[in-house]
Amino acid sequence: MWIVLAVIVVAVLYGVTLYNGLVRKRNLVHEGWSGIDVQLKRRADLIPNLVETVKGYAAHEKAIFEDVADKRAASMQAGDVKSQAAADQALSGALGRLIAISEAYPELKADANFRELQGQLAEIEDQMQMARRYYNGTVRDLNIAVQSFPAVLVAGPLGFHAEPFYEIEDRASASIPPKVSF
């Protein structure tokens, strides 16, 4: 009788430990996504200032300004990881084209506001890269836990599932960095 009771107690303790570990990993994934979301919002808030600064020097470049505004709006409205990654990639490309305009305007490159905005944008991009890495690391850990035996027997019925990685859709265009001149 004691052996059966001990097995039941060990099984319950293992189940509680397994459940708590899955909850912890899921919360880390949510925290990771929150970090990406914060950086995306920081970048989205910076973009209007950057556009207005460039607009003052390059008023005839209306198409690029509209493209950046459209991509920014799409990025702000993306709902899931996959659509956010696609919107993020499109916005990065549009920002690269916007910054590249500065090559044709030497006085813009010398403008202190423009240089400060470029520095802030570079800092945000670095923070975004770190946030993406953190998120993907937490997703990896959760996915391993959810898909491993014996956790797979418990995870599904308790509502735990694999989460998507933050991936770039078009790897060919992502490997070609936008040309930016400082």
C-alpha positions in Angstrom: 0.0 0.0 0.0 2.8 2.4 0.9 4.5 1.8 -2.5 1.3 2.6 -4.4 0.9 5.8 -2.3 4.5 6.8 -2.9 4.1 6.3 -6.7 1.0 8.4 -6.7 2.7 11.2 -4.7 5.8 11.1 -7.0 3.5 11.2 -10.1 1.5 14.2 -8.7 4.7 16.0 -7.7 6.2 15.3 -11.2 2.9 16.6 -12.8 3.0 19.8 -10.8 6.6 20.4 -11.6 6.0 19.7 -15.3 3.0 22.0 -15.4 4.9 24.8 -13.5 7.8 24.5 -15.9 5.5 24.7 -18.9 3.8 27.8 -17.5 7.2 29.4 -16.8 8.4 28.8 -20.4 5.1 30.1 -21.9 5.4 33.2 -19.8 9.0 33.7 -21.0 7.7 33.5 -24.6 5.1 36.1 -23.8 7.8 38.3 -22.2 10.0 37.8 -25.3 7.2 38.9 -27.6 6.5 41.9 -25.4 10.1 42.9 -25.9 9.8 42.8 -29.6 6.5 44.7 -29.4 8.2 47.5 -27.4 11.0 47.9 -29.9 8.6 47.9 -32.8 6.6 50.7 -31.1 9.7 52.6 -30.4 10.7 52.4 -34.0 7.2 53.3 -35.2 7.2 56.4 -32.9 10.6 57.4 -34.3 9.7 57.1 -38.0 7.4 60.2 -38.3 10.3 62.4 -36.9 12.7 60.8 -39.3 10.3 61.2 -42.3 9.6 64.9 -41.4 13.3 65.7 -41.2 14.1 64.1 -44.5 11.0 65.6 -46.0 12.3 69.1 -45.4 15.3 68.4 -47.6 13.7 66.0 -50.2 10.2 67.3 -50.7 9.9 65.7 -54.2 10.5 62.2 -52.8 6.8 61.8 -52.0 6.5 58.1 -53.0 9.1 57.0 -50.5 7.4 58.9 -47.7 4.0 57.3 -48.5 5.6 53.9 -48.7 7.2 54.3 -45.3 3.9 55.5 -43.8 2.1 52.6 -45.3 4.6 50.1 -44.1 4.6 51.7 -40.6 0.8 51.4 -40.5 0.9 47.7 -41.6 3.5 47.0 -38.9 1.4 48.6 -36.2 -1.6 46.5 -37.2 0.1 43.1 -37.6 -1.5 40.7 -35.2 0.5 37.4 -35.1 4.2 36.6 -35.2 4.2 35.7 -38.9 2.4 38.8 -40.1 4.5 41.0 -37.7 7.7 39.5 -39.1 6.6 40.2 -42.7 5.5 43.7 -41.8 8.8 44.3 -40.0 10.8 43.2 -43.0 8.9 45.4 -45.3 9.3 48.4 -43.0 13.0 47.8 -42.7 13.3 47.9 -46.5 11.3 51.1 -46.7 13.5 52.7 -44.0 16.6 51.6 -45.8 15.4 53.4 -48.9 14.5 56.5 -46.9 17.9 56.6 -45.3 19.6 56.0 -48.6 18.0 59.3 -49.9 20.3 61.1 -47.6 23.2 60.4 -50.0 21.8 62.9 -52.5 21.5 65.6 -49.8 24.8 66.5 -48.2 23.2 69.2 -46.1 20.8 66.5 -44.7 23.6 64.3 -43.7 25.2 67.2 -41.8 21.9 68.0 -40.0 22.2 67.3 -36.3 18.5 66.2 -36.0 18.9 63.7 -38.8 22.1 62.3 -37.4 20.5 61.9 -34.0 17.5 60.2 -35.5 19.8 57.9 -37.5 21.6 57.0 -34.3 18.3 56.3 -32.5 17.1 54.1 -35.3 20.4 52.2 -35.3 20.1 51.7 -31.5 16.5 50.5 -31.9 17.4 48.1 -34.7 20.1 46.6 -32.4 17.6 46.3 -29.5 15.1 44.6 -31.9 17.7 42.1 -33.0 18.4 41.2 -29.3 14.6 41.0 -28.6 14.1 38.7 -31.6 17.0 36.5 -30.4 15.6 36.4 -26.9 12.1 35.6 -28.1 13.3 32.8 -30.5 15.3 31.3 -27.6 12.3 31.2 -25.3 10.2 29.8 -28.1 12.8 27.1 -28.7 12.8 26.1 -25.0 9.0 26.0 -24.9 8.7 24.0 -28.1 11.3 21.5 -26.9 9.4 21.1 -23.6 6.0 20.8 -25.2 7.2 18.3 -27.8 9.3 16.1 -25.6 8.2 12.9 -23.9 6.6 12.7 -21.4 5.6 16.4 -21.3 3.9 15.9 -24.7 1.3 13.7 -22.9 0.4 16.5 -20.5 1.1 19.7 -22.5 -1.7 19.3 -25.2 -4.5 18.5 -22.8 -3.5 21.4 -20.6 -3.5 23.9 -23.5 0.2 24.2 -24.1 1.3 24.2 -27.7 4.4 25.0 -29.8 4.8 28.7 -30.6 6.0 30.1 -34.0 9.5 31.5 -34.3 10.1 35.1 -35.4 11.4 34.5 -38.9 12.1 36.5 -42.0 10.0 35.4 -44.9 12.2 36.4 -47.8 15.7 35.4 -46.8 17.3 36.5 -50.1 16.2 40.1 -49.8 17.0 40.1 -46.1 20.6 39.2 -46.7 21.1 42.3 -48.8 21.4 45.2 -46.4 20.1 48.6 -47.5 22.8 51.0 -48.5 23.1 53.6 -45.9 25.7 56.4 -45.9 26.6 58.4 -42.8 
